Amino acid sequence: MHQNILRNSFQKSVEKHFVLIYNRNNVNNDKIFYHYILILSIDYIYILERYFRYVQLENTDFFKLKSSYSYYLPDELIAQTPVEPRDSSRLLVCSRDGSLTDRIFRDIVDYFNEGDVLVVNSSKVLPARLFAEKIRSDNSFEKGAMLEILLLERCNDRDDGEYWQAIVRPGKKAVVGKRFSLGNGLMVAEIVEVLDNGNRIIRFDFDKSVYSFYQLLDEIGTMPLPPYITERLENKDRYQTVYADTLGSAAAPTAGLHFTPELLDILKNKGVIIVNVILHVGLGTFRPVKADTIDEHKMHSEYYELPKATADAINEAKKNGKRIFAAGTTSCRTLEGSFAKNGAVVCDSGYTDIFIYPGKSFNVVDSLITNFHLPESTLIMLVCAKLGYDNTMNAYKHAVEERYRFFSFGDAMLIV
């Protein structure tokens, strides 16, 4: 069935161009006609390219094709601001039998039983976007010569200062040895290395007797919102979960943005056990899948911690026949990545680059709470692995038709 979709897509493309060729007799002016033939020749090359790619992909497993995870999404459904209160967002409950139920997020309590475990990611987003002014040789600031710095990861192997790997724009200004001022001189950034991927290693200098690095970052940094959010975020706490407590993420674990302290208390009073993991979300979470077949995609690596208390709670719940709910794909990837490494749920830390897509199994997570994800992203592939491909695509179609809000500040879905 799926390969018929590829075949039909190619045939429609060919038929379209043959119709254009057939209608050439409607063109009376010779100059226009020959220009039209040139255009058709270019189109013919395009058809040949499509054909050879089609032949290559026709024998590829449909679920390995990146294009299989595309869907139609009107721009106006991309949420630009969070809803208030947090738990008033909508919730699409998706069962693995294909049934869909429209609810409000606070109704999620109805789907938990006493003894179930909710695993949340308590990583906190760094205000990692900084704007710096170039420092001249006479130590004055060059007004208007701004450099945008986006912090990615602290260089823990350096002990002679505060070093970070970062993305910078414009890159031509950020050559080795150049210095920049942040926060009207509160901190100085010096470019010390240019990496092969274009990222920079930057050393930050400041008065350590007055500030810690993270105190300064909180004062002068801004939230690194995803590129599809174009409106200004008035309250940067709305890009943090209410339980975030460990700085390190370059993006929010957005499924957790829907929880309020009151909702968490209701769950606890129902007998739900709430535990945490830490996965510091990297900017790789926004990296598009560029390869046509997803098994050619290299997943980004992210640091995680799975505490002993969390491992113990999960193992006890599994022993008693209870379910494990993961709040977000980051919690899910932490649990499944650690299990893949150790063969069991144990106290663990390290880096994971686990890539979950249809055909991969889940060993820990029974139910998943997640937002609606970008087309052709690794995250929608993970959802397809959990819910099933057809069920996922039907759920996304339903969400578009019912005007759900999508992506980071959007609505949620619950897979049960």
VENWO-V57394 format. One record per residue. N is the residue number from 1. RES is the residue in one letter. SS is DSSP state (A for helix, B for strand, O for the rest). OMEGA is omega in whole degrees, 0 to 359 (NA if undefined). NEAR is the number of other ideal C-beta (glycine too) atoms within 10 Angstrom. Layout:
# VENWO-V57394
n | res | ss | omega | near
N | RES | SS | OMEGA | NEAR
N | RES | SS | OMEGA | NEAR
This chain:
# VENWO-V57394
n | res | ss | omega | near
1 | M | O | 184 | 5
2 | H | A | 179 | 12
3 | Q | A | 173 | 13
4 | N | A | 177 | 8
5 | I | A | 177 | 13
6 | L | A | 183 | 19
7 | R | A | 181 | 11
8 | N | A | 179 | 10
9 | S | A | 180 | 12
10 | F | A | 182 | 18
11 | Q | A | 179 | 11
12 | K | A | 179 | 10
13 | S | A | 180 | 16
14 | V | A | 181 | 12
15 | E | A | 180 | 10
16 | K | A | 183 | 11
17 | H | A | 176 | 15
18 | F | A | 175 | 12
19 | V | A | 178 | 9
20 | L | A | 180 | 13
21 | I | A | 181 | 13
22 | Y | A | 183 | 9
23 | N | A | 183 | 10
24 | R | A | 181 | 11
25 | N | A | 178 | 8
26 | N | A | 181 | 7
27 | V | O | 185 | 14
28 | N | O | 184 | 7
29 | N | O | 184 | 9
30 | D | A | 181 | 8
31 | K | A | 178 | 8
32 | I | A | 181 | 10
33 | F | A | 182 | 14
34 | Y | A | 175 | 11
35 | H | A | 179 | 12
36 | Y | A | 178 | 16
37 | I | A | 178 | 13
38 | L | A | 178 | 10
39 | I | A | 179 | 11
40 | L | A | 178 | 15
41 | S | A | 177 | 10
42 | I | A | 179 | 10
43 | D | A | 179 | 15
44 | Y | A | 176 | 12
45 | I | A | 179 | 9
46 | Y | A | 179 | 12
47 | I | A | 180 | 18
48 | L | A | 178 | 10
49 | E | A | 178 | 10
50 | R | A | 183 | 14
51 | Y | A | 182 | 13
52 | F | A | 177 | 10
53 | R | A | 178 | 13
54 | Y | A | 179 | 16
55 | V | A | 180 | 11
56 | Q | A | 187 | 11
57 | L | A | 186 | 18
58 | E | A | 181 | 11
59 | N | O | 179 | 7
60 | T | O | 176 | 16
61 | D | O | 183 | 15
62 | F | A | 184 | 15
63 | F | A | 176 | 16
64 | K | A | 181 | 17
65 | L | B | 177 | 18
66 | K | A | 184 | 20
67 | S | A | 179 | 14
68 | S | A | 185 | 20
69 | Y | A | 177 | 26
70 | S | O | 175 | 13
71 | Y | O | 181 | 16
72 | Y | O | 179 | 8
73 | L | O | 175 | 16
74 | P | O | 183 | 9
75 | D | A | 185 | 7
76 | E | A | 178 | 10
77 | L | A | 176 | 16
78 | I | B | 185 | 19
79 | A | O | 180 | 21
80 | Q | O | 181 | 17
81 | T | O | 178 | 13
82 | P | O | 177 | 19
83 | V | O | 176 | 18
84 | E | O | 349 | 10
85 | P | O | 186 | 13
86 | R | A | 187 | 20
87 | D | A | 176 | 22
88 | S | A | 175 | 12
89 | S | O | 182 | 22
90 | R | B | 181 | 20
91 | L | B | 174 | 22
92 | L | B | 181 | 20
93 | V | B | 186 | 19
94 | C | B | 176 | 27
95 | S | O | 182 | 14
96 | R | O | 171 | 11
97 | D | O | 177 | 7
98 | G | O | 182 | 12
99 | S | O | 182 | 10
100 | L | B | 179 | 16
101 | T | B | 179 | 13
102 | D | B | 180 | 14
103 | R | B | 171 | 15
104 | I | B | 189 | 14
105 | F | A | 182 | 23
106 | R | A | 177 | 19
107 | D | A | 183 | 15
108 | I | A | 178 | 23
109 | V | A | 184 | 14
110 | D | A | 186 | 9
111 | Y | A | 177 | 17
112 | F | O | 172 | 20
113 | N | O | 176 | 10
114 | E | O | 179 | 9
115 | G | O | 174 | 15
116 | D | O | 181 | 20
117 | V | B | 173 | 23
118 | L | B | 181 | 24
119 | V | B | 181 | 25
120 | V | B | 176 | 27
121 | N | B | 186 | 30
122 | S | O | 175 | 19
123 | S | B | 182 | 32
124 | K | B | 182 | 20
125 | V | B | 173 | 23
126 | L | O | 169 | 23
127 | P | O | 200 | 20
128 | A | O | 177 | 24
129 | R | B | 184 | 16
130 | L | B | 176 | 26
131 | F | B | 188 | 14
132 | A | B | 176 | 24
133 | E | B | 180 | 19
134 | K | B | 178 | 18
135 | I | B | 178 | 19
136 | R | O | 180 | 11
137 | S | O | 178 | 6
138 | D | O | 178 | 5
139 | N | O | 172 | 10
140 | S | O | 181 | 11
141 | F | B | 176 | 15
142 | E | B | 185 | 13
143 | K | B | 179 | 8
144 | G | B | 179 | 7
145 | A | B | 187 | 14
146 | M | B | 174 | 14
147 | L | B | 175 | 23
148 | E | B | 181 | 15
149 | I | B | 177 | 24
150 | L | B | 183 | 18
151 | L | B | 180 | 21
152 | L | B | 187 | 18
153 | E | B | 177 | 18
154 | R | B | 178 | 16
155 | C | O | 186 | 16
156 | N | O | 181 | 8
157 | D | O | 179 | 6
158 | R | O | 182 | 13
159 | D | O | 181 | 7
160 | D | O | 179 | 6
161 | G | O | 181 | 14
162 | E | B | 182 | 20
163 | Y | B | 179 | 19
164 | W | B | 167 | 23
165 | Q | B | 186 | 16
166 | A | B | 168 | 22
167 | I | B | 180 | 20
168 | V | B | 174 | 22
169 | R | B | 353 | 12
170 | P | O | 185 | 10
171 | G | A | 184 | 13
172 | K | A | 178 | 7
173 | K | A | 190 | 17
174 | A | O | 178 | 24
175 | V | O | 183 | 10
176 | V | O | 179 | 11
177 | G | O | 180 | 7
178 | K | O | 182 | 14
179 | R | B | 183 | 16
180 | F | B | 180 | 26
181 | S | B | 177 | 19
182 | L | B | 177 | 22
183 | G | O | 180 | 18
184 | N | O | 175 | 9
185 | G | O | 179 | 12
186 | L | O | 181 | 14
187 | M | B | 178 | 22
188 | V | B | 178 | 17
189 | A | B | 177 | 26
190 | E | B | 178 | 17
191 | I | B | 183 | 21
192 | V | B | 181 | 15
193 | E | B | 173 | 13
194 | V | B | 183 | 15
195 | L | O | 182 | 10
196 | D | O | 181 | 5
197 | N | O | 179 | 7
198 | G | O | 176 | 10
199 | N | O | 179 | 19
200 | R | B | 165 | 23
201 | I | B | 185 | 17
202 | I | B | 173 | 24
203 | R | B | 180 | 18
204 | F | B | 177 | 21
205 | D | B | 181 | 12
206 | F | B | 181 | 20
207 | D | O | 184 | 9
208 | K | O | 177 | 10
209 | S | O | 183 | 5
210 | V | O | 186 | 9
211 | Y | O | 161 | 16
212 | S | O | 180 | 11
213 | F | A | 184 | 15
214 | Y | A | 174 | 14
215 | Q | A | 178 | 11
216 | L | A | 180 | 20
217 | L | A | 179 | 21
218 | D | A | 183 | 14
219 | E | A | 188 | 13
220 | I | A | 183 | 16
221 | G | O | 175 | 21
222 | T | B | 183 | 13
223 | M | O | 180 | 19
224 | P | O | 183 | 23
225 | L | O | 178 | 20
226 | P | O | 184 | 18
227 | P | O | 181 | 7
228 | Y | O | 175 | 15
229 | I | O | 185 | 17
230 | T | O | 179 | 9
231 | E | O | 181 | 10
232 | R | O | 177 | 9
233 | L | O | 185 | 16
234 | E | O | 182 | 7
235 | N | O | 186 | 10
236 | K | A | 175 | 14
237 | D | A | 180 | 11
238 | R | A | 173 | 16
239 | Y | A | 173 | 22
240 | Q | O | 170 | 20
241 | T | O | 182 | 24
242 | V | O | 181 | 16
243 | Y | O | 180 | 16
244 | A | O | 182 | 23
245 | D | O | 183 | 11
246 | T | B | 183 | 13
247 | L | B | 176 | 16
248 | G | B | 185 | 20
249 | S | B | 174 | 26
250 | A | O | 177 | 23
251 | A | O | 184 | 23
252 | A | O | 167 | 27
253 | P | O | 201 | 28
254 | T | A | 178 | 26
255 | A | A | 180 | 25
256 | G | A | 182 | 24
257 | L | A | 183 | 26
258 | H | A | 184 | 29
259 | F | O | 172 | 24
260 | T | O | 176 | 15
261 | P | A | 181 | 10
262 | E | A | 180 | 13
263 | L | A | 177 | 18
264 | L | A | 178 | 17
265 | D | A | 179 | 11
266 | I | A | 179 | 16
267 | L | A | 179 | 19
268 | K | A | 180 | 12
269 | N | A | 177 | 9
270 | K | O | 180 | 14
271 | G | O | 177 | 12
272 | V | O | 180 | 19
273 | I | B | 182 | 20
274 | I | B | 181 | 19
275 | V | B | 184 | 20
276 | N | B | 162 | 22
277 | V | B | 173 | 28
278 | I | B | 167 | 25
279 | L | B | 180 | 27
280 | H | O | 185 | 24
281 | V | O | 178 | 24
282 | G | O | 179 | 18
283 | L | A | 176 | 18
284 | G | A | 178 | 16
285 | T | A | 178 | 21
286 | F | A | 183 | 17
287 | R | O | 180 | 14
288 | P | O | 173 | 12
289 | V | O | 184 | 19
290 | K | O | 181 | 10
291 | A | O | 178 | 12
292 | D | O | 177 | 15
293 | T | B | 193 | 15
294 | I | A | 179 | 20
295 | D | A | 173 | 11
296 | E | A | 183 | 11
297 | H | O | 176 | 18
298 | K | O | 182 | 12
299 | M | O | 175 | 15
300 | H | O | 181 | 17
301 | S | O | 183 | 15
302 | E | B | 181 | 24
303 | Y | B | 180 | 18
304 | Y | B | 172 | 24
305 | E | B | 176 | 20
306 | L | B | 185 | 27
307 | P | O | 180 | 16
308 | K | A | 181 | 10
309 | A | A | 179 | 12
310 | T | A | 179 | 25
311 | A | A | 180 | 20
312 | D | A | 181 | 14
313 | A | A | 180 | 20
314 | I | A | 181 | 24
315 | N | A | 178 | 15
316 | E | A | 179 | 13
317 | A | A | 179 | 18
318 | K | A | 180 | 15
319 | K | A | 183 | 8
320 | N | O | 177 | 8
321 | G | O | 179 | 7
322 | K | O | 185 | 21
323 | R | O | 177 | 17
324 | I | B | 176 | 24
325 | F | B | 175 | 26
326 | A | B | 176 | 29
327 | A | B | 176 | 27
328 | G | O | 179 | 27
329 | T | A | 180 | 30
330 | T | A | 175 | 29
331 | S | A | 180 | 34
332 | C | A | 182 | 32
333 | R | A | 176 | 28
334 | T | A | 182 | 30
335 | L | A | 183 | 28
336 | E | A | 178 | 23
337 | G | A | 178 | 24
338 | S | A | 179 | 26
339 | F | A | 180 | 20
340 | A | A | 180 | 16
341 | K | A | 190 | 14
342 | N | A | 183 | 14
343 | G | O | 180 | 9
344 | A | O | 175 | 12
345 | V | O | 183 | 20
346 | V | O | 172 | 15
347 | C | O | 191 | 14
348 | D | B | 172 | 22
349 | S | B | 181 | 13
350 | G | B | 180 | 13
351 | Y | B | 177 | 13
352 | T | B | 173 | 21
353 | D | O | 182 | 12
354 | I | O | 180 | 20
355 | F | O | 184 | 19
356 | I | O | 179 | 24
357 | Y | O | 185 | 19
358 | P | O | 185 | 21
359 | G | O | 177 | 11
360 | K | O | 182 | 14
361 | S | O | 175 | 8
362 | F | O | 182 | 17
363 | N | O | 185 | 12
364 | V | O | 190 | 22
365 | V | O | 177 | 23
366 | D | O | 181 | 17
367 | S | B | 185 | 17
368 | L | B | 172 | 25
369 | I | B | 184 | 27
370 | T | B | 174 | 25
371 | N | B | 175 | 26
372 | F | O | 192 | 27
373 | H | O | 181 | 25
374 | L | O | 174 | 21
375 | P | O | 176 | 15
376 | E | O | 179 | 18
377 | S | O | 177 | 19
378 | T | A | 183 | 24
379 | L | A | 177 | 21
380 | I | A | 176 | 22
381 | M | A | 177 | 24
382 | L | A | 179 | 25
383 | V | A | 178 | 29
384 | C | A | 179 | 22
385 | A | A | 183 | 22
386 | K | A | 187 | 23
387 | L | A | 188 | 23
388 | G | O | 186 | 18
389 | Y | A | 183 | 18
390 | D | A | 179 | 10
391 | N | A | 181 | 20
392 | T | A | 181 | 24
393 | M | A | 176 | 17
394 | N | A | 179 | 15
395 | A | A | 179 | 23
396 | Y | A | 176 | 25
397 | K | A | 178 | 13
398 | H | A | 181 | 14
399 | A | A | 177 | 24
400 | V | A | 181 | 16
401 | E | A | 181 | 8
402 | E | O | 174 | 12
403 | R | O | 170 | 11
404 | Y | O | 178 | 23
405 | R | O | 190 | 21
406 | F | B | 172 | 23
407 | F | O | 196 | 20
408 | S | O | 180 | 23
409 | F | O | 185 | 25
410 | G | O | 182 | 24
411 | D | O | 187 | 24
412 | A | B | 171 | 28
413 | M | B | 177 | 25
414 | L | B | 177 | 21
415 | I | B | 181 | 23
416 | V | O | NA | 17
